[in-house]
Amino acid sequence: MSVKEEIRAQIVGALSEAKFPIKTPEELLGAMPQGAETTCRAGGVVLKAADAGKVLTASDFPFLSAEQVADTIVERAGL
């Protein structure tokens, strides 16, 4: 599995209990198991949920699924 696929899978897993749609960045952080400190690791890449704010914009919301969140983050993070 590539780093991108592993990080994507970890994000989807972290949001497995989330209720969608997620309408705001605050709701997204609240849906993460450890909030902003939720961390995904693969290879040499470390990605914290707090870092999502650097790559997401208001127009990305609402998110309708964990897969949509993960796809957007890994694409924007350049993985």
C-alpha atoms as one frame of an Amber mdcrd trajectory, in Angstrom:
protein
   0.000   0.000   0.000   1.365   3.432  -0.899   1.763   6.235   1.653  -1.179
   8.030   0.028  -3.404   4.946   0.291  -2.365   4.308   3.890  -3.032   7.897
   5.005  -6.388   7.841   3.161  -7.356   4.590   4.888  -6.397   6.005   8.293
  -8.516   9.135   7.739 -11.501   7.027   6.657 -10.993   4.832   9.728 -10.745
   7.821  12.046 -14.088   9.074  10.733 -15.858   5.716  10.878 -18.108   6.860
  13.735 -18.730  10.369  12.346 -22.213  11.573  11.492 -22.442  13.089   8.022
 -22.898  15.595   6.543 -20.093  17.501   8.261 -20.774  21.168   7.642 -17.866
  23.040   9.265 -14.172  22.649  10.090 -15.138  22.570  13.769 -17.507  19.654
  13.168 -14.758  17.841  11.269 -12.273  18.203  14.126 -14.986  17.185  16.587
 -15.602  14.010  14.580 -11.967  12.915  14.871 -11.216  10.483  17.747  -8.643
  12.780  19.388  -9.858  16.012  17.831  -7.105  18.192  16.358  -4.472  15.831
  17.773  -5.680  12.836  15.719  -2.573  11.758  13.791  -2.096   9.610  10.698
   1.332   8.107   9.972   2.699   6.239   6.966   6.259   5.976   5.732   7.891
   9.229   6.757   4.648  11.212   6.578   2.913  12.477   9.713  -0.408  14.256
   9.216  -2.387  15.711  12.124  -6.060  16.574  11.899  -5.118  20.144  12.807
  -3.123  20.267   9.540  -6.337  19.732   7.568  -7.185  23.367   8.185  -4.204
  24.328   6.066  -5.523  22.487   3.002  -9.321  22.727   3.345 -11.421  25.760
   2.451 -14.958  26.808   3.370 -16.128  25.787  -0.110 -15.110  22.153   0.609
 -17.988  21.843   3.077 -20.295  20.094   3.594 -18.570  16.718   3.425 -20.961
  13.844   2.780 -18.657  10.905   3.608 -15.385   9.921   5.235 -14.076   8.955
   1.799 -14.761  12.459   0.494 -12.854  13.985   3.428  -9.924  11.610   2.942
  -9.749  12.110  -0.827  -9.758  15.901  -0.463  -7.077  15.951   2.238  -4.645
  13.539   0.549  -5.054  15.313  -2.793  -4.437  18.765  -1.337  -1.580  17.583
   0.861   0.243  16.436  -2.261   0.594  12.820  -1.178
